[in-house]
Amino acid sequence: MTLPPITDRSDLTVGPWHLEPTTGTLSQHNEVRRMEPKVADLLWLLASTPNQVVPRETIFDILWPDVVVGDEALSRCVSKLRKALGDDPKAPSFIATVPKRGYRLIAPTRLLDMTAPAGEESVVPATSGGAPESVLRSAVPSEAPRSRRPATLAWLVGGIFLALLLAVLLLRDEGTTSPDASQGSSPPTPKQAHLLLDRAHDFYFQFTRADNESAIALYERLIADSPDLAAAQSGLANALVQKVIRWQEGTDWQQLEPSALGQALGRGQTQTETSRQRLQRALALAQRAVSLTPDDAEAHKALGFVHSAMGEPELATASYRRAITIDSDAWGALINLGDLQQIQGDRKAALDHFERAYAAMGRVYDQQAPRVRPWHAALGVVIGELHESLDQPQEAETWYRRVLAYAPLHPDATLALAQLLQVSGDLAGAQRLCRELELRVSSMEACRQILTDSP
């Protein structure tokens, strides 16, 4: 999924600017501006369908194939292109932003055949009359000299390929992609929207960077098609907060411990300009979800999560408690409230909410297995560690064994129990656990140290 090679692209004029694709330069009169390759690719892509919306998903797939990038990468690319063209985003004359969908090129665009003989310049208009006409559909004049046909045919082949690629991308994913209204397409059916929403939720709850980005893309697509879908609003708010606290500036924390929020707040990473912008957007989304569905626990939980990341614990606590009042099995709200209390130093209150969350997870496991599974064992280990910190070793051992009863050889639970047994004097029991873990799963430095100790 790539653009046609640069050597197969013809020169363009976009408004007063002349684009030379092989060098990535814009020129008019005596002024020349050089663009980065990705920025030049973006201009050429937008020019391929002038006056028509190019969806964000399409731009990501063509400019960044097989690479997960965030919204900021596209925003920066568009900003650089606007700067090169001298476009004002508040009153654009080149690039129009279509909120929640994509971008379209609104400046007059012409395709130039630079292979014409000296003294002649063959101009194929890209826009004329009523409906705009793509530069990719320009025809070859029948009287064109044979020497000019190979270059023009190469342009046509590349153009047809890209046009077909755009069509495929717009129609993929079982018709759930947000359509262009001008094409007469209809939004996804309620069943399709429900399936897509479930898929987005499942991506979100895997808690990896790639899955979180996939969830964001699906939530945005759903909102574009169904602006009043509260579950997509709250889901996107959650995913944006996770992006701020877990995956920023090259970090990629995979641990699912509740401490992620505390670490992010402590590092000050929620206070960067990018983070504040994301959190403001998340806040608007969560507030919208609550206004649409005031009795939905997930909407209130999302609002609490945003307030937590924004350093507003009182507002966050109120939202979490409202969610738990609506649904006593709202385990996400229970975990987040416990996390907030742990950050504030109230370990006993945090422990109570974590244990309630763990019990709720067990009750809903059959219905929410893909979402509960990544958290269940990790939360059990956190509960055991909290009991240890409160000088309750027997309760801690019970929790570690509880985790291992349904998640045998869970590395963190195994190591925590082995260390607890070692401290209590049961070195043989600790070594049995570590030996089994090392034999069947992996070796860990702490476990190797236990294994070297004499019984």
Secondary structure, 3 states (H helix, E strand, C coil): CCCCCHHHCCEEEECCEEEECCCCEEEECCEEEECCHHHHHHHHHHHCCCCCCEEHHHHHHHHCCCCCCCHHHHHHHHHHHHHHHCCCCCCCCCEEEECCCEEEECCCEEEEECCCCCCCCEEEECCCCCCCCCHHHCCCCCCCCHHHHHHHHHHHHHHHHHHHHHHHHHHCCCCCCCCCHHHCCCCCCHHHHHHHHHHHHHHHCCCCHHHHHHHHHHHHHHHHHCCCCHHHHHHHHHHHHHHHHHCCCCCCCCCCCCHHHHHHHHHCHHHCHHHHHHHHHHHHHHHHHHHHCCCCHHHHHHHHHHHHHCCCHHHHHHHHHHHHHHCCCCHHHHHHHHHHHHHCCCHHHHHHHHHHHHHHHHHHHHHHHHHHHHHHHHHHHHHHHHHHHCCCHHHHHHHHHHHHHHCCCCHHHHHHHHHHHHHHCCHHHHHHHHHHHHHHCCCCHHHHHHHHCCC
